[in-house]
């Protein structure tokens, strides 16, 4: 089964398409997906609840096809850079849209450019907060020595 898991995880990078016909006769259990990607079962259920993953269900069991594995790879890459669930949905829609490579990349570029600007804004705020915290610490340290 390990070869099957490894084979199924050879899927598109976030900027590559996920073909709509990416189906496989091989199904992976939720525990196998969890182990392969290093995520909890709870996280997988959360992604399913949010509509990012749509595993096949047989009773209470979930089975993941190659398409879900491809989506999971995109989800994890998008989460690593801090995209929101809504943004991840857009990325998956783009990956599955059938658009040309240039159009797909243009749309993803727009999303990532906006996200980078937001990160830079947060970074500037954090630098400002660190500087102010240092000033407070310096003041407290000098005050503490005066009181003693």
Secondary structure, DSSP 8 states (H G I E B T S, - for coil): -HHHHHHHT----TTS---TT---S--EEHHHHHHHHT--HHHHHHHHHTTS---EEETTEEEE-HHHHHHHHHHHHHHHTT--HHHHHHHHHHHTS---HHHHHHHHHHHHHHHHHHHHHHHHHHHHHHHHHHHHHHHHHHHHHHH-
